[in-house]
Amino acid sequence: MALSDKQKLMRKIQAQSFVLVDVTLYLDSHPNCKNALDFYHKHKAIKEKLIKEYERNYGPFTAMGVEDTDKWTWSTTAFPWERGES
């Protein structure tokens, strides 16, 4: 079964999340490693960009992504981890 654009974007966000957890663990034991810190900031920016794209197309990625001032949209749309196009 082919992945939808929404699912592909979610997978990219999940991959960046994994990268960030991994480099965070490394930085915990190597806090002065400039290369690792640069790597962290690069992938953090990529993840933030992907989340903005997700929110622009599909709604809030987390409750903190709710920007609507007229209604609470976090619980009125499908959560990011739910399958399907809704």
Secondary structure, DSSP 8 states (H G I E B T S, - for coil): ----HHHHHHHHHHHHHHHHHHHHHHHHH-TT-HHHHHHHHHHHHHHHHHHHHHHHHHS-SSGGG---SSS--TTTS--TTS-S--
